[in-house]
Amino acid sequence: MIMHKLPVPPILSKPLPLGRLATQYWDLTAIPRARAFAVLARTCPNELEREKLLEFASYEGQEELYSYANRPRRTILEVLRDFPHACDSLTLAALFELFQPIKPRAFSIASAAASGKLRILVAVIEYRTKLKEPRRGLCSNWLKRLEVGTKLRMWTRKGTFQLPKDVTTPIVMVGPGTGLAPFRAVLEERELSVDATGPLVLFFGCRNAHSDFHCEEDLRRMERSGLLTLFCAFSRDQEDKVYVQHLIRKQGDLLKKLLVERNGVFLLSGSSKNMPEAVCEALGEALGDSAFVEEMKKSERYQEETWQ
């Protein structure tokens, strides 16, 4: 058997207290997978607990595990509270099997390189589970608590969007919520450029105009200057919910001019859940030609940058 040495994470390259591991390396908010229950069962002295843990770890018990852990978003710490005998019997080695390291988070840069500043757009995650337990996003709330002047470890990589080399090519952007981030960077770059730019259209969406209209001042300024054509969908500001796909359906003439006649590009950014499919369908209806949209995808004139 060939064994490959994995690189040791920097935080584990020298001795450190267990408490620091728990607060800075392990993700204590993670939803445990089946393997975690097998680890707990291995040394559990209580027969009833061990039987249940083995059930959750088995192939046959996956539906039961989903109802217990995934659906209510039960964390690994809450699981340990539910199985006290298994918890008390854990060894140090088992802890490293049980707890996952905190995964790096990726954020789209929301500023142009020429601005001299690096900005990101972060939604602070806060909600209640089916267990009525409060949940807060691990990274977003950590960022929220940081004080001005705090230094962070980070990395950068090239974005997924391939912008047209010809700056006069029209760009249609769809960025609801924090999906606005990469488009703010595109718009700021064009705003700072001395070269003439082609038409820029943005479909932005959020719940309320008064509470989560991200970068409103910047977008309105660009709209007033003529750099940007802006369409906003505020889903909760009226009785009937309005989303970006509804606005896209109403702009068939404009979209045909920019995408069909002038060979523009269509960029979409945001949640990968339902929005991308709804937007793609709406664009096909607006253009009156779904096959054309598929051809745009093949030629990379229709691009998506989405996340869960």
C-alpha angles and dihedrals in degrees: 000000000000113000119203119205112231118214113258113240111247092243090059097046093094135029115281138168119274089237091062090051089054095049102036109024113026121069101228091178095060120122105239122239127216093273091062090060091051089054091050092048093051096078101016109131095194113090097207093049092045093052092052093046091051090049091055090047094051128090090238092054098055095102090051090047091052091053092047102042115010103040096051091033092236112189127225090251091055089050090054090053089052092052105042097164092053090046094052092052097052118125126212090252090052091054090062089052093045103047122061121218115251108267120230113254122226122212128183112244109246099196138067119254089233091061091072091227133093113219131179131190112225129185109212104226116222126153145129124253128223085267088061088243117143115244128196126188108254099221100030094053091044089054090047091056096050118113124231110272096031113142118225135197109236144149134209132216134178115278121245097238115099106206119204114265090222104075091202091066110110116249122202112194130192114192119155117183115342087350082090091076102090091041093054085057092050092048094047090049091053091044091055094044121100091209122095112258134210124241115303118199126183129191106196127181138186139146101262134012092218099048113032109017094134118213090358094157093052094046094047091049091052090046092052092049091055094244093112139038105208130198118182129195114195102188099194101038094088138032095259113057115241122201134181092263090061091056092047091056090056095053100063096131094050094045093048090052095049102036104030105029098032100031094237126174128246119215125188127189133175144060116004094213111091105325101081094054092045092050093048091051092047092051091052090052093046092052093039089228122086090177089062089056090053090051089051089055092051092051092045093243087120110056134173133201107184139158139189 
